[in-house]
Amino acid sequence: MLGGGRNARRPHGELVADVLAVLWAAGEPLTAQQVKETLNQGLARTTVATILTRLHEKGTLVRTRPGRSFAYAPVEDAAGLAAGRMRRELEKEPERDLVLKRFVSSLSEADEDVLRRLLLDPGSELASKARTMDGA
């Protein structure tokens, strides 16, 4: 991770990603102070607390109050968070079938194979949803 300092400013999204990575690695709720210490980037506790609060307001984190400070934990793992972003983007588009077609056509051959296996695996959640949508 990058060292702190006023001249070493990083893009906000990168800092959010680092905060989420700390929470995923912890496997338990952490306070803003604990996240700040783990990041070891010379950030103010209030900066970390603001990021945690905003992520909580977006529904990305849940929070509890085990003591005097809030402790935060991710609602989903990294894959679940990425899938949620993809779904929200898809929901914005009026021509969802066209968006999906273009998305699938842009996948690598390996990713296409994974998607095909997921859709064809009778025990997978994707296959179950596909059968439900087809009326099977």
PyRosetta script that sets phi, psi and omega in degrees:
from pyrosetta import init, pose_from_sequence

init()
pose = pose_from_sequence("MLGGGRNARRPHGELVADVLAVLWAAGEPLTAQQVKETLNQGLARTTVATILTRLHEKGTLVRTRPGRSFAYAPVEDAAGLAAGRMRRELEKEPERDLVLKRFVSSLSEADEDVLRRLLLDPGSELASKARTMDGA")
pose.set_psi(1, 153.1)
pose.set_omega(1, -177.4)
pose.set_phi(2, -74.4)
pose.set_psi(2, 150.1)
pose.set_omega(2, 176.1)
pose.set_phi(3, -73.3)
pose.set_psi(3, 162.7)
pose.set_omega(3, -176.8)
pose.set_phi(4, -81.5)
pose.set_psi(4, -166.4)
pose.set_omega(4, -179.7)
pose.set_phi(5, 117.4)
pose.set_psi(5, 147.6)
pose.set_omega(5, -175.9)
pose.set_phi(6, -65.5)
pose.set_psi(6, -29.2)
pose.set_omega(6, -178.5)
pose.set_phi(7, -84.5)
pose.set_psi(7, -9.3)
pose.set_omega(7, -177.6)
pose.set_phi(8, -101.2)
pose.set_psi(8, 45.5)
pose.set_omega(8, -178.5)
pose.set_phi(9, -68.2)
pose.set_psi(9, 141.4)
pose.set_omega(9, -179.1)
pose.set_phi(10, -119.3)
pose.set_psi(10, 156.6)
pose.set_omega(10, 176.3)
pose.set_phi(11, -59.0)
pose.set_psi(11, 142.2)
pose.set_omega(11, -178.1)
pose.set_phi(12, -55.5)
pose.set_psi(12, -43.0)
pose.set_omega(12, -178.9)
pose.set_phi(13, -60.1)
pose.set_psi(13, -34.7)
pose.set_omega(13, 178.6)
pose.set_phi(14, -67.5)
pose.set_psi(14, -41.0)
pose.set_omega(14, 178.7)
pose.set_phi(15, -66.3)
pose.set_psi(15, -41.3)
pose.set_omega(15, 176.7)
pose.set_phi(16, -60.3)
pose.set_psi(16, -43.7)
pose.set_omega(16, 179.0)
pose.set_phi(17, -61.8)
pose.set_psi(17, -39.9)
pose.set_omega(17, 178.0)
pose.set_phi(18, -65.1)
pose.set_psi(18, -41.6)
pose.set_omega(18, 178.4)
pose.set_phi(19, -61.7)
pose.set_psi(19, -46.2)
pose.set_omega(19, 178.8)
pose.set_phi(20, -62.8)
pose.set_psi(20, -39.9)
pose.set_omega(20, 179.3)
pose.set_phi(21, -61.4)
pose.set_psi(21, -40.1)
pose.set_omega(21, 177.6)
pose.set_phi(22, -62.3)
pose.set_psi(22, -45.1)
pose.set_omega(22, -178.7)
pose.set_phi(23, -66.6)
pose.set_psi(23, -40.9)
pose.set_omega(23, 178.4)
pose.set_phi(24, -63.7)
pose.set_psi(24, -41.9)
pose.set_omega(24, -178.5)
pose.set_phi(25, -68.2)
pose.set_psi(25, -31.9)
pose.set_omega(25, -176.3)
pose.set_phi(26, -67.3)
pose.set_psi(26, -39.3)
pose.set_omega(26, -179.2)
pose.set_phi(27, 72.0)
pose.set_psi(27, 8.1)
pose.set_omega(27, 176.6)
pose.set_phi(28, -152.3)
pose.set_psi(28, 158.4)
pose.set_omega(28, 179.9)
pose.set_phi(29, -61.1)
pose.set_psi(29, 141.4)
pose.set_omega(29, 178.2)
pose.set_phi(30, -126.1)
pose.set_psi(30, 150.0)
pose.set_omega(30, 174.4)
pose.set_phi(31, -83.1)
pose.set_psi(31, 168.0)
pose.set_omega(31, 177.2)
pose.set_phi(32, -59.0)
pose.set_psi(32, -40.0)
pose.set_omega(32, 179.3)
pose.set_phi(33, -63.3)
pose.set_psi(33, -42.4)
pose.set_omega(33, 179.5)
pose.set_phi(34, -65.9)
pose.set_psi(34, -40.3)
pose.set_omega(34, 177.5)
pose.set_phi(35, -64.3)
pose.set_psi(35, -45.0)
pose.set_omega(35, 179.2)
pose.set_phi(36, -57.2)
pose.set_psi(36, -46.2)
pose.set_omega(36, -179.2)
pose.set_phi(37, -66.0)
pose.set_psi(37, -38.9)
pose.set_omega(37, -179.9)
pose.set_phi(38, -68.1)
pose.set_psi(38, -39.3)
pose.set_omega(38, 178.6)
pose.set_phi(39, -64.5)
pose.set_psi(39, -38.0)
pose.set_omega(39, 178.2)
pose.set_phi(40, 51.0)
pose.set_psi(40, 49.9)
pose.set_omega(40, -177.3)
pose.set_phi(41, -118.4)
pose.set_psi(41, 11.4)
pose.set_omega(41, 179.2)
pose.set_phi(42, 71.8)
pose.set_psi(42, 23.0)
pose.set_omega(42, 179.6)
pose.set_phi(43, -80.8)
pose.set_psi(43, 153.2)
pose.set_omega(43, 172.3)
pose.set_phi(44, -74.6)
pose.set_psi(44, 145.5)
pose.set_omega(44, 177.8)
pose.set_phi(45, -59.0)
pose.set_psi(45, -34.8)
pose.set_omega(45, -179.4)
pose.set_phi(46, -66.1)
pose.set_psi(46, -32.8)
pose.set_omega(46, 176.6)
pose.set_phi(47, -63.7)
pose.set_psi(47, -47.1)
pose.set_omega(47, 179.4)
pose.set_phi(48, -64.9)
pose.set_psi(48, -41.9)
pose.set_omega(48, 179.8)
pose.set_phi(49, -61.6)
pose.set_psi(49, -38.7)
pose.set_omega(49, 178.5)
pose.set_phi(50, -64.3)
pose.set_psi(50, -44.3)
pose.set_omega(50, 178.5)
pose.set_phi(51, -61.8)
pose.set_psi(51, -45.4)
pose.set_omega(51, 179.8)
pose.set_phi(52, -62.2)
pose.set_psi(52, -42.8)
pose.set_omega(52, 179.4)
pose.set_phi(53, -62.5)
pose.set_psi(53, -44.6)
pose.set_omega(53, 179.6)
pose.set_phi(54, -64.7)
pose.set_psi(54, -40.1)
pose.set_omega(54, 177.6)
pose.set_phi(55, -66.3)
pose.set_psi(55, -33.7)
pose.set_omega(55, 175.8)
pose.set_phi(56, -67.2)
pose.set_psi(56, -43.7)
pose.set_omega(56, 179.7)
pose.set_phi(57, -63.3)
pose.set_psi(57, -30.5)
pose.set_omega(57, 177.9)
pose.set_phi(58, -79.9)
pose.set_psi(58, -10.1)
pose.set_omega(58, -179.0)
pose.set_phi(59, 88.3)
pose.set_psi(59, 9.1)
pose.set_omega(59, 179.5)
pose.set_phi(60, -78.8)
pose.set_psi(60, -30.5)
pose.set_omega(60, -179.6)
pose.set_phi(61, -123.5)
pose.set_psi(61, 152.6)
pose.set_omega(61, 168.3)
pose.set_phi(62, -107.5)
pose.set_psi(62, 155.2)
pose.set_omega(62, 178.1)
pose.set_phi(63, -134.7)
pose.set_psi(63, 149.4)
pose.set_omega(63, 176.5)
pose.set_phi(64, -128.8)
pose.set_psi(64, 168.6)
pose.set_omega(64, 178.3)
pose.set_phi(65, -127.3)
pose.set_psi(65, 79.5)
pose.set_omega(65, -177.9)
pose.set_phi(66, -71.9)
pose.set_psi(66, -20.0)
pose.set_omega(66, -179.7)
pose.set_phi(67, -146.2)
pose.set_psi(67, -131.5)
pose.set_omega(67, -179.9)
pose.set_phi(68, -82.7)
pose.set_psi(68, -21.3)
pose.set_omega(68, -176.9)
pose.set_phi(69, -114.8)
pose.set_psi(69, 153.7)
pose.set_omega(69, 173.9)
pose.set_phi(70, -71.0)
pose.set_psi(70, 146.3)
pose.set_omega(70, 172.3)
pose.set_phi(71, -119.0)
pose.set_psi(71, 139.2)
pose.set_omega(71, -173.0)
pose.set_phi(72, -117.8)
pose.set_psi(72, 146.2)
pose.set_omega(72, 176.3)
pose.set_phi(73, -142.3)
pose.set_psi(73, 146.2)
pose.set_omega(73, 179.2)
pose.set_phi(74, -69.4)
pose.set_psi(74, 144.7)
pose.set_omega(74, 176.9)
pose.set_phi(75, -74.4)
pose.set_psi(75, -36.5)
pose.set_omega(75, -177.1)
pose.set_phi(76, -134.5)
pose.set_psi(76, 163.4)
pose.set_omega(76, 173.2)
pose.set_phi(77, -76.7)
pose.set_psi(77, 178.7)
pose.set_omega(77, -176.7)
pose.set_phi(78, -59.9)
pose.set_psi(78, -40.5)
pose.set_omega(78, -179.4)
pose.set_phi(79, -65.6)
pose.set_psi(79, -41.0)
pose.set_omega(79, 178.9)
pose.set_phi(80, -65.2)
pose.set_psi(80, -38.1)
pose.set_omega(80, 178.5)
pose.set_phi(81, -65.7)
pose.set_psi(81, -43.4)
pose.set_omega(81, 178.6)
pose.set_phi(82, -64.8)
pose.set_psi(82, -41.4)
pose.set_omega(82, 178.7)
pose.set_phi(83, -62.4)
pose.set_psi(83, -39.3)
pose.set_omega(83, 177.5)
pose.set_phi(84, -62.9)
pose.set_psi(84, -41.4)
pose.set_omega(84, 177.7)
pose.set_phi(85, -63.3)
pose.set_psi(85, -42.8)
pose.set_omega(85, 179.3)
pose.set_phi(86, -62.2)
pose.set_psi(86, -43.4)
pose.set_omega(86, -179.7)
pose.set_phi(87, -63.5)
pose.set_psi(87, -42.8)
pose.set_omega(87, 180.0)
pose.set_phi(88, -63.4)
pose.set_psi(88, -39.7)
pose.set_omega(88, 177.1)
pose.set_phi(89, -63.7)
pose.set_psi(89, -43.1)
pose.set_omega(89, 179.6)
pose.set_phi(90, -62.6)
pose.set_psi(90, -39.4)
pose.set_omega(90, -178.5)
pose.set_phi(91, -66.0)
pose.set_psi(91, -19.9)
pose.set_omega(91, 179.5)
pose.set_phi(92, -77.0)
pose.set_psi(92, -19.1)
pose.set_omega(92, -171.9)
pose.set_phi(93, -94.0)
pose.set_psi(93, 131.0)
pose.set_omega(93, 178.7)
pose.set_phi(94, -71.9)
pose.set_psi(94, -28.8)
pose.set_omega(94, -179.5)
pose.set_phi(95, -104.3)
pose.set_psi(95, 68.7)
pose.set_omega(95, -175.7)
pose.set_phi(96, -59.9)
pose.set_psi(96, -38.8)
pose.set_omega(96, -178.7)
pose.set_phi(97, -62.7)
pose.set_psi(97, -39.3)
pose.set_omega(97, 178.6)
pose.set_phi(98, -67.3)
pose.set_psi(98, -42.1)
pose.set_omega(98, 178.4)
pose.set_phi(99, -61.9)
pose.set_psi(99, -46.6)
pose.set_omega(99, 179.0)
pose.set_phi(100, -61.9)
pose.set_psi(100, -42.2)
pose.set_omega(100, 179.2)
pose.set_phi(101, -60.0)
pose.set_psi(101, -46.0)
pose.set_omega(101, -179.8)
pose.set_phi(102, -66.9)
pose.set_psi(102, -38.1)
pose.set_omega(102, 178.6)
pose.set_phi(103, -62.7)
pose.set_psi(103, -49.9)
pose.set_omega(103, -177.8)
pose.set_phi(104, -63.1)
pose.set_psi(104, -39.1)
pose.set_omega(104, -179.4)
pose.set_phi(105, -69.0)
pose.set_psi(105, -18.0)
pose.set_omega(105, 179.2)
pose.set_phi(106, -92.1)
pose.set_psi(106, -4.4)
pose.set_omega(106, -179.6)
pose.set_phi(107, -72.2)
pose.set_psi(107, 151.7)
pose.set_omega(107, 173.0)
pose.set_phi(108, -69.2)
pose.set_psi(108, 163.3)
pose.set_omega(108, 179.4)
pose.set_phi(109, -60.0)
pose.set_psi(109, -39.5)
pose.set_omega(109, 179.8)
pose.set_phi(110, -64.0)
pose.set_psi(110, -42.8)
pose.set_omega(110, 179.2)
pose.set_phi(111, -67.3)
pose.set_psi(111, -36.9)
pose.set_omega(111, 175.7)
pose.set_phi(112, -60.5)
pose.set_psi(112, -42.1)
pose.set_omega(112, 179.2)
pose.set_phi(113, -62.3)
pose.set_psi(113, -42.3)
pose.set_omega(113, 178.3)
pose.set_phi(114, -62.1)
pose.set_psi(114, -47.2)
pose.set_omega(114, 179.8)
pose.set_phi(115, -61.1)
pose.set_psi(115, -43.8)
pose.set_omega(115, 179.2)
pose.set_phi(116, -60.4)
pose.set_psi(116, -46.2)
pose.set_omega(116, 179.1)
pose.set_phi(117, -61.1)
pose.set_psi(117, -42.1)
pose.set_omega(117, 179.5)
pose.set_phi(118, -63.3)
pose.set_psi(118, -40.4)
pose.set_omega(118, -179.6)
pose.set_phi(119, -71.5)
pose.set_psi(119, -30.1)
pose.set_omega(119, -177.0)
pose.set_phi(120, -91.9)
pose.set_psi(120, -17.8)
pose.set_omega(120, -179.1)
pose.set_phi(121, -70.2)
pose.set_psi(121, 113.2)
pose.set_omega(121, -175.6)
pose.set_phi(122, -60.8)
pose.set_psi(122, -22.3)
pose.set_omega(122, -179.4)
pose.set_phi(123, -91.1)
pose.set_psi(123, -6.0)
pose.set_omega(123, -175.9)
pose.set_phi(124, -82.4)
pose.set_psi(124, 152.6)
pose.set_omega(124, 177.6)
pose.set_phi(125, -62.5)
pose.set_psi(125, -37.1)
pose.set_omega(125, 178.7)
pose.set_phi(126, -63.6)
pose.set_psi(126, -44.1)
pose.set_omega(126, -179.9)
pose.set_phi(127, -63.2)
pose.set_psi(127, -40.2)
pose.set_omega(127, 179.1)
pose.set_phi(128, -62.0)
pose.set_psi(128, -44.2)
pose.set_omega(128, 178.4)
pose.set_phi(129, -64.6)
pose.set_psi(129, -40.8)
pose.set_omega(129, 179.6)
pose.set_phi(130, -62.4)
pose.set_psi(130, -41.8)
pose.set_omega(130, 178.7)
pose.set_phi(131, -64.6)
pose.set_psi(131, -39.9)
pose.set_omega(131, 179.4)
pose.set_phi(132, -63.9)
pose.set_psi(132, -41.4)
pose.set_omega(132, -179.1)
pose.set_phi(133, -69.1)
pose.set_psi(133, -32.1)
pose.set_omega(133, 180.0)
pose.set_phi(134, -82.1)
pose.set_psi(134, -7.3)
pose.set_omega(134, -179.4)
pose.set_phi(135, 78.6)
pose.set_psi(135, 18.5)
pose.set_omega(135, -179.5)
pose.set_phi(136, -79.1)
pose.dump_pdb("model.pdb")
